[in-house]
Structures are given as structure tokens and as C-alpha cells.
Amino acid sequence: MSFPDPIQVFKTEAAELLEQIETGLLDLTYDLTNKDQIDAVFRGLHTLKGSGAMFGFDALAAFTHHCETAFDRVRKGEVTATEELISVVLEARDHMRALVENPNAEHDAVSTRLLADLHRAVEALDKAGAAPAKASGPKETLWRIRFGLPRNAMANGTNPLGLLDELRDLGPCKIRADLSDIPALDALTPSDLYISWHVEVTTAQPKSMIEDVFIFVMDEMQIEITAIDAGKAAAPAPAPAPQKAAAPAAAAPVVEAPKPVVQETASVPAVRDTSAAAASAADPKQNRAAESVRVPAERLDELMDRVGELVIAQSRLRQLAGRNADIQLRAVSEDIERLSGELRDTMMVLRMVPVATLFGRFRRLVHDLARETGKVIELITEGETTEVDKTVIERLADPLVHLVRNSVDHGLETPEMRRAAGKQEAGKVILSARQASGEVIITIKDDGRGIDRDRVRAKAESSGLIQPNAALTDQEIFQLIFQPGFSTAQTVTNLSGRGVGMDVVKRTIDALRGTIEVASFPGEGSEISLRIPLTLAIIEGLLVRVGGGRYVIPLSAVEECLELSLEEDLRSRGRSFISLRDSLVPFIRLRDLFHTGTKPDPYQKVVVISTGSERVGLVVDQIIGDHQTVIKSMSKLHHDVATFSGATILGDGSVALILDVVHLVAAGQQQEAQMRIAG
């Protein structure tokens, strides 16, 4: 049996803690007095420091200790939070991530600079004065704590001395060890924990702060916390009676808690999700109801590959059963088809993640861009519950970064320019997501100055991308901004101006078999929509035949199928339109586009598809039927063939190409235009 690498477990949990810390800090920028967020940031820093020390990340623990101390002063009301302090801690949070990911690298210079910035920020708070004090300070209470950890606590990574250190940090305390459960030497297991503790601590902190000390082991331990009459806090309290009367306990010495050190310890962080730790401790039933299992992404990919092979095998079985008269074989084939379909759907759900995991990254980006540009920016996210394949989410991160930066730098005006134009001082950037059939549409919208159509055209003409006075629609002109090296910026800045960002967007979206639509209105802003398939692994397709080849059309793009007789085909030569319910629909003859060189069938079929912006018919020789399509990537030799998005293996072992309907329509329209010019 293999066990997970504890260092890797810590790194995974540390990444979640850092994400929570960043979220808390960004939320504080909207309300600097929000006590819940201040407490959340403090707890995240405290947990990260203790866990890092336990796993040997000493540099991380020492560095985080300073940030924790600063927020502890804010939490206690000694100083107030400021935007400067939050910005410094945000930058420190990035450094903590570097200390986690690459602990052996040279970090001293960065650590020294950030600690100096932190010291200056806290010093400025001291000079500005402490937070307004209450009329009377909080009343100190004497708390009596009795706790015992499970026998395997130390084997699981929990160090009791770390818990005692944290209790001592709350205030003066006395600690007595209960040794009554220690067995005889021949029955003792060295890795087991037999000692329990009795602690008396005098503190002004509430009971919840004491419970937070045991937050990672609360569900598995025995603990009793009792508040003693406040009047007794001034006088030394008698030693509490042990839980079990035994001679060794009576002779147990009173041990002063050790001095606190930077490298605190904590229990193994993988025990439960720290984002819900407080709620879980208060309500264990709720924790059990929301249980989840962390699975490496590689295993999901592996399982997806196996499901894909199963779908191919099922397709072969269905084809064999269709040729066989055996009823039982057909029944088994239908059962396997049903089960493989359900397994495929379940696998799809497992791979789906909400786009909130993607959108959440841009809060920090917009915060940093606002400080760098001096602009006032409001980020609005919509449709965060929309789910997309995890692979799509990962590959969309970079394009969206370029688009958001472009909106902030080129789109939004400075506060002065916005006021002069009669707009609100704060510019808006809206990130939204929604599902449409088998696609997810992600939109980046801003209310800035919009795209200067004439400027883009002039730049394209001077670069030789288009001919002077060429007739182009607005959409065609806007698409020019995605050309390699294209930029209308007057100067190169840290944000943009080199003409590489939008090119990256175009190449990535094309690789995802997606499309980009641009709309812009002068003085009102711009809107860029990305249409991306929900998944890149398995799709439902319509299998068709053109000449001697078979092709798959994504079923999500298919609207309906019609019959096209040879007479109608001949009558439509030269105009390539069919009448469909009082409307004309253009169609493309795939036989001509693919140069099959064979005669058309007497009764051809038209598959009407939707590309999002228009309806187009594809003329094929035969519609074979629906097909569960396992997408296989094209070879490097066929990488530039935009008409096909991939290939799939059919039941008889042959290969069918998957049509990329958007690029296919564009290629067909180009061919029609060339034929008209030639004619």
C-alpha cells in the first residue's frame, strides 16, 4: 500500500491556505474594519506558520511569523488595517508561495526587502495612533482546560508541545501532565501517546480562541473547557483533580509551559479543509455531510483515457452485434452501451469545475493593475457556478489574463478622463460565463473608451495586413487585433504594447476549438466573447459519409437534417442556397471542399448546423447515425489543417475525422468566393 508524500500533502494544503489568505486580504480592501476577515487572515497565517515549521519549512515559518504578528496587532485592536499594510502582506503572500514551492532557492534578499516594507507599514500605523480603545478593556477570565489526544496523534504528525505553546500565547497559564495512563514498560508502544494535560490559562480572549488551538484535532480528541469565576483569576487556582485517580498523577510535577518559538507545530493539515475548519469544529455533522476526497489530476486523466477506450470498445461491440442475429448478444451490447454512457457522463461530471476557480484569480490581478495604473477599477463576476472541464479551465487562464490586462490598459480611462466624459470615476470590468448547448461562453466586458476602428484599420494597412480601402466589416477589422505583433499602443508599457498578448489569446482559443467574437462601441466600451467546448475528451457526434470517407460533426452544432435530391442539387448550382421554412440557408458541398473525385449519391443529405452567428448546411452523401466520439489529437503533420479539430476511432478500427464547423464554414465561404471570382 502506498502512502501520499507528506511534503506534497503540505504543499497542496499550503496552496489552499495561501488562496484563503489572498481572498481575505482582497475582501479587506472593501472594508478595512471587517473583523471576520481580519480573523480569517490571521488564522490562515498562523496555521501556515505552524504547519510549515512542522514539515521543515523553517524559512517559511520564520517569514510568516512577522506577517502574523502584524495582523495579530490589528486583530487585538492595537492598530487599524490600512491599504498599505494589505498591499505589503499581499506581496508577502506571493513570497510565501515561493518559499513553499522552492524552499531551497535563495530567498534572503526578497525576504529582507519585504520585511523592511512590512516594518515601515507597521511603523506608520504606530505613528498614526492605535485603534480607538474601548471604554473598559475586556475582562480576563480563568479557563480550566483538560484534554487528551488520540493514541496515534504523534504518529499522525501532531506535536502536543505546539498546542501547549499556543495556549501559553493566550496568557499566563499553568500546565500539569497526567501520567496515569502510561502502561508498564513491556506493554508500552513508543509511537503511542499516553499523556493527557490539565491547563489553567488566564486570558481576555473568548472560548472560541481556545478552541481554535485544537482546530485540527477537535473531532478526534477529548477536551473539556470550563470558565472559572473571574474573581478567582487573581488568586492562584488549585491544581485540578486528575481524570483518573492514580498514584503517578499525584506525584506529577507542575510544568511551566515552554517559551514560545517561531517554529510552532501543528497537526497534519490534510486532516480536513481549513477553509471550513471552524464550521466543522462547531458542527461535526455538517463536516461529514460535506466530505470530499482529494484526487490527483493525473489519476482523473488516466481514468478518462480508460473510459475513452471503453467507449471505443463498446462501439465495436455494437457494430458486431448489429451484424449478428443473436438476440442475447444484442441485449448485452445494449446494456454495455447504457453502462458505458452512464460511466462517461459520471466521468464528465468529475472533471467539471466551476469557473469561480478561474475568476477568483483576477481579483488580485485587478487590484495590482489598479495600483500600477492609478485607475479606479471595479471587477464584477457573473455566472461563477458555470462548470467547465478542468483542462479547459487550466488553458483559459493565460488568455483571460491578457484580455483583462488589455481591457484595463487600453479600454478603461483614467479617473480624470472618465469624469470629463461624464462617466463614473470607477471603471468596470465584467467577467461572465454561461452555457449554451455544448459550449461555454466567457465574456470580458468593460465600459471604457472602446476600440478605435479607424486606428486599427490604419495600423493594419501600414503593416500590410490588409489592402488600402479594402471592404471589411467591423467584425473583420476587430479580428485584426489578434494578429501576431499587432498593437495600436503609442508606447510600450509593463502592461502592453508589444503585440504578443492577443496573439497568444487567438492561438490558445483555436487550440481549444473555440471562437472569438468582438463587439465595441466608441465611448461605451468593448465586449470580447470566447466560445469554448465544455470538454475536450468525449463528445456526442453525428457520423456522416462523404465519398469514401467518414466524418464526425459535433452533435451540439447540429440543428436538423434534410434530404437534397440530385435535381435540387443541380438547380442550386451557382447559388448554393436551400429554402428552409421561408428562409434561405446557404450550404457547402463537402464533396467539392474535400475534392473526393467521386460522383454524388442520387439522394444527398443536408446537415444544418449553427456556428453561433449563422446557420449553414453541410451537404453529405449519407448520414450514418449518432456516435460517441473519443477525441484523439491530430499529428504534427496535420497541425495546420484547421478544417478538422481531431480524429476518432470507429468500431471497425478505421479513423474518422472530426469537423471543426467554424473553420469549415470559413473555408467553404472562401472557396465559394474564389469560384465566383473565377466564374
Secondary structure as UniProt FT lines:
FT   HELIX           6..28
FT   TURN            29..30
FT   TURN            32..33
FT   HELIX           35..54
FT   TURN            55..56
FT   HELIX           58..75
FT   TURN            76..77
FT   HELIX           83..101
FT   TURN            103..104
FT   HELIX           108..128
FT   STRAND          141..148
FT   TURN            151..157
FT   HELIX           160..170
FT   STRAND          173..178
FT   TURN            180..181
FT   HELIX           185..187
FT   TURN            190..191
FT   STRAND          196..203
FT   HELIX           207..213
FT   TURN            214..220
FT   STRAND          222..228
FT   HELIX           230..233
FT   HELIX           247..250
FT   STRAND          254..255
FT   HELIX           269..271
FT   HELIX           274..276
FT   HELIX           277..282
FT   HELIX           284..289
FT   HELIX           297..323
FT   HELIX           327..351
FT   STRAND          352..354
FT   HELIX           356..359
FT   HELIX           361..373
FT   STRAND          377..382
FT   TURN            384..385
FT   STRAND          387..389
FT   HELIX           390..406
FT   HELIX           407..411
FT   HELIX           415..420
FT   TURN            421..422
FT   STRAND          427..436
FT   TURN            437..438
FT   STRAND          439..446
FT   HELIX           453..463
FT   TURN            468..469
FT   HELIX           474..478
FT   HELIX           479..482
FT   TURN            484..485
FT   HELIX           501..511
FT   TURN            512..513
FT   STRAND          515..521
FT   TURN            522..524
FT   STRAND          525..533
FT   STRAND          538..546
FT   TURN            547..548
FT   STRAND          549..554
FT   HELIX           555..557
FT   STRAND          558..565
FT   HELIX           566..571
FT   TURN            572..575
FT   STRAND          577..580
FT   TURN            581..582
FT   STRAND          583..589
FT   HELIX           590..594
FT   STRAND          603..610
FT   STRAND          615..620
FT   STRAND          622..630
FT   HELIX           636..638
FT   TURN            639..640
FT   TURN            642..643
FT   STRAND          644..649
FT   TURN            651..652
FT   STRAND          655..659
FT   HELIX           661..678
//
